[in-house]
Amino acid sequence: MEKLAELKALIETAEKEGQAFYEKNNNAAGTRFRNALQQIKTIATDLRKDVTEKKNAAK
């Protein structure tokens, strides 16, 4: 559940940076936005692996 909380926090950060990039044309926010999206992808992949491992271990 710790990773899920981290994922939620990253999504909030990505939303703020995305708004700054698209609405205010802040290029630095675009870099931070891309970084947050990459971190989201990494954590989501880790969570998927954990779920699969736990699911298969229960069998």
Phi and psi restraints in degrees (value plus and minus 20) as a CYANA .aco file:
   2 GLU   PHI     -83.8   -43.8
   2 GLU   PSI     -61.0   -21.0
   3 LYS   PHI     -87.5   -47.5
   3 LYS   PSI     -52.5   -12.5
   4 LEU   PHI     -86.1   -46.1
   4 LEU   PSI     -60.6   -20.6
   5 ALA   PHI     -85.0   -45.0
   5 ALA   PSI     -59.6   -19.6
   6 GLU   PHI     -84.1   -44.1
   6 GLU   PSI     -59.7   -19.7
   7 LEU   PHI     -82.7   -42.7
   7 LEU   PSI     -63.2   -23.2
   8 LYS   PHI     -81.7   -41.7
   8 LYS   PSI     -62.4   -22.4
   9 ALA   PHI     -84.2   -44.2
   9 ALA   PSI     -60.3   -20.3
  10 LEU   PHI     -86.4   -46.4
  10 LEU   PSI     -55.8   -15.8
  11 ILE   PHI     -85.2   -45.2
  11 ILE   PSI     -60.6   -20.6
  12 GLU   PHI     -83.4   -43.4
  12 GLU   PSI     -62.5   -22.5
  13 THR   PHI     -82.8   -42.8
  13 THR   PSI     -64.7   -24.7
  14 ALA   PHI     -81.9   -41.9
  14 ALA   PSI     -58.6   -18.6
  15 GLU   PHI     -82.6   -42.6
  15 GLU   PSI     -64.7   -24.7
  16 LYS   PHI     -83.7   -43.7
  16 LYS   PSI     -65.5   -25.5
  17 GLU   PHI     -88.0   -48.0
  17 GLU   PSI     -56.6   -16.6
  18 GLY   PHI     -83.8   -43.8
  18 GLY   PSI     -60.9   -20.9
  19 GLN   PHI     -84.2   -44.2
  19 GLN   PSI     -63.2   -23.2
  20 ALA   PHI     -82.5   -42.5
  20 ALA   PSI     -58.8   -18.8
  21 PHE   PHI     -90.4   -50.4
  21 PHE   PSI     -71.1   -31.1
  22 TYR   PHI     -97.1   -57.1
  22 TYR   PSI     -58.9   -18.9
  23 GLU   PHI    -109.2   -69.2
  23 GLU   PSI     -52.9   -12.9
  24 LYS   PHI    -128.9   -88.9
  24 LYS   PSI     -17.6    22.4
  25 ASN   PHI      33.8    73.8
  25 ASN   PSI      21.3    61.3
  26 ASN   PHI    -111.2   -71.2
  26 ASN   PSI      86.0   126.0
  27 ASN   PHI     -86.1   -46.1
  27 ASN   PSI     -55.0   -15.0
  28 ALA   PHI     -83.7   -43.7
  28 ALA   PSI     -55.8   -15.8
  29 ALA   PHI     -85.7   -45.7
  29 ALA   PSI     -51.2   -11.2
  30 GLY   PHI     -82.5   -42.5
  30 GLY   PSI     -60.2   -20.2
  31 THR   PHI     -85.7   -45.7
  31 THR   PSI     -64.9   -24.9
  32 ARG   PHI     -84.9   -44.9
  32 ARG   PSI     -55.1   -15.1
  33 PHE   PHI     -82.9   -42.9
  33 PHE   PSI     -68.0   -28.0
  34 ARG   PHI     -82.1   -42.1
  34 ARG   PSI     -60.1   -20.1
  35 ASN   PHI     -83.2   -43.2
  35 ASN   PSI     -64.7   -24.7
  36 ALA   PHI     -82.7   -42.7
  36 ALA   PSI     -59.8   -19.8
  37 LEU   PHI     -83.8   -43.8
  37 LEU   PSI     -58.7   -18.7
  38 GLN   PHI     -85.9   -45.9
  38 GLN   PSI     -60.7   -20.7
  39 GLN   PHI     -85.0   -45.0
  39 GLN   PSI     -58.4   -18.4
  40 ILE   PHI     -81.0   -41.0
  40 ILE   PSI     -64.7   -24.7
  41 LYS   PHI     -80.3   -40.3
  41 LYS   PSI     -64.5   -24.5
  42 THR   PHI     -83.5   -43.5
  42 THR   PSI     -66.6   -26.6
  43 ILE   PHI     -86.7   -46.7
  43 ILE   PSI     -60.2   -20.2
  44 ALA   PHI     -82.3   -42.3
  44 ALA   PSI     -59.8   -19.8
  45 THR   PHI     -84.6   -44.6
  45 THR   PSI     -63.3   -23.3
  46 ASP   PHI     -81.5   -41.5
  46 ASP   PSI     -62.7   -22.7
  47 LEU   PHI     -82.6   -42.6
  47 LEU   PSI     -61.4   -21.4
  48 ARG   PHI     -81.9   -41.9
  48 ARG   PSI     -61.8   -21.8
  49 LYS   PHI     -83.1   -43.1
  49 LYS   PSI     -63.6   -23.6
  50 ASP   PHI     -80.7   -40.7
  50 ASP   PSI     -64.8   -24.8
  51 VAL   PHI     -82.9   -42.9
  51 VAL   PSI     -63.7   -23.7
  52 THR   PHI     -83.3   -43.3
  52 THR   PSI     -62.9   -22.9
  53 GLU   PHI     -82.7   -42.7
  53 GLU   PSI     -65.5   -25.5
  54 LYS   PHI     -85.9   -45.9
  54 LYS   PSI     -58.6   -18.6
  55 LYS   PHI     -85.0   -45.0
  55 LYS   PSI     -64.4   -24.4
  56 ASN   PHI     -92.8   -52.8
  56 ASN   PSI     -49.1    -9.1
  57 ALA   PHI     -90.9   -50.9
  57 ALA   PSI     -46.4    -6.4
  58 ALA   PHI     -94.2   -54.2
  58 ALA   PSI     -34.9     5.1
